[in-house]
Amino acid sequence: MEKKLKQSILTSYLIGAPIGIIVVFATIFVPSFLFGKGLMIIVILGTYGISTIGLVVAFLIALWIGGKLAYKDIENGKSLILTSFKYSTVVNLIIWTTFCLIIGLTATEERFLMMIPPIIAFVVCTILTTFSIGLLISYVIRRINNKPTELKNTVANSV
């Protein structure tokens, strides 16, 4: 695998993974801190626990795919905002589709109602990450792509 592609995927992980995992934990634990009721955690984990595990696993896979797509888009001269939108859409589509599939396979009642929050989360997260984390990751990947390679530097210095 090309060095710049590896760096781009690593960038996706280094920026995206910590922020994404913090958001997952915050979504689970902050409601109980705000309202002072520990039962909120039980309700959230009881309702979406298995789906959340699937979301985290899918998230780690999606960051790799997103980093690769962002690298290719930047390499092809696409704009940062378009690259960010595509990155955010792909990552969120993968994780929220996985989340909904697990709900569909594990829920016994009210499947449709249980899928409404993840569908809303997909739209909100895609919009928010396009203009924040996705944009930052796309920017860093563009900086990686714009760095001259060691071979080009060697050739340029020898002339």
Salt bridges, closest charged atoms under 4 A:
ASP73 OD1 - LYS78 NZ 3.97
ASP73 OD1 - LYS86 NZ 3.40
GLU150 OE2 - LYS3 NZ 3.10
